[in-house]
Amino acid sequence: MSSDDSSEPTGEEQTSNRFDRRTFLSTAAVSLSGGAVATSTASAASGQVHTEAFDGNEWTLRWRDEFNAGYIDTGIWNFETGNNNGWGNNELQYYRSNNAWTENDHLVIEAREEQYGGYDYTSARMTTQGKYNKQYGRVDVRAKLPYGQGIWPAIWMLGSNIGSVGWPDCGEIDIMELIGSDPDTVHGTIHGPDSGGAGVGGSYSQSNWFSDAYHTFTLTWYPDAIKFFVDGQQFFVTTLYDAQNAGREWVFDDGPFFFLLNVAVGGNWPGAPDASTQFPQRMEVDYIRVYDWV
């Protein structure tokens, strides 16, 4: 979900130890080509730091939000409000904090058809900007997605330097986007200075709608490669070397990124809702978990 948001980040948390660039492509060729991934049975909800195998590496849990505290933790999450001139995408909703809450140990972001602030739709947009930033690692987000013409849920990341360099120079990683008129397909995309509006990405389709059940959307981010998965199945990879060969700038080793969760209504990509769109529509998030490789 591309954005022209240029608010200045505060209290940036720099990565404690910047990973050295390594010969990832040669050591993990099987994973890059879509090979099988291994997972362990260790529970991230156990409260213990644990290690598990995935994407040819071992991973240790470093940070998480299980949304089980009975409230949204504003020590982690910010609410961005208003329409902000369509958020760079001609979106139609007005974002409000009261369109998000926790329920049954899940985060709910609800898009509604209602008039507020001069707009016909409301929803919520949450970020960790200035509160939690991350460079490299693995991200798992388990969620159930909304559907319908004009509905646009996203789980994504922006470079923490957006306030100084702007978009798209800061870089953007869309872990998951879904266009509600195509409810059985999700997309993973990166945007950078040379990507243009379309970005560089891939998609994953299944026989059932993503609104029917929870699915785990995973990103693995290395200094020279970014890979996208659904329920452990890799569907897209893009690398530093792909970018160099295409004459594009790779900004994904420049510094940390922060997380965003939102459900947009309308916009350049999905188009506006129509008579077939059912409201309200919810994105429900079970957890977000962030790992470092070891």
Secondary structure, 3 states (H helix, E strand, C coil): CCCCCCCCCCCCCCCCCCCCCCCHHHHCHHHHCCCCCCCCCCCHHHCCCCEEEECCEEEEEEEEECCCCCCCCCCCCEEECECHHHHHCCECEEECHHHEEEECCEEEEEEEEEEECCEEEEECEEECCCCCEECCEEEEEEEECCCCCCEEEEEEEEECCHHHHCCCCCCEEEEEECCCCCCCEEEEEEECCCCCCCCEEEEEECCCCCCCCCEEEEEEEECCEEEEEECCEEEEEEEHHHHHHCCCCCCCCCCCEEEEEEEEEECCCCCCCCCCCCCCEEEEEEEEEEEEEC
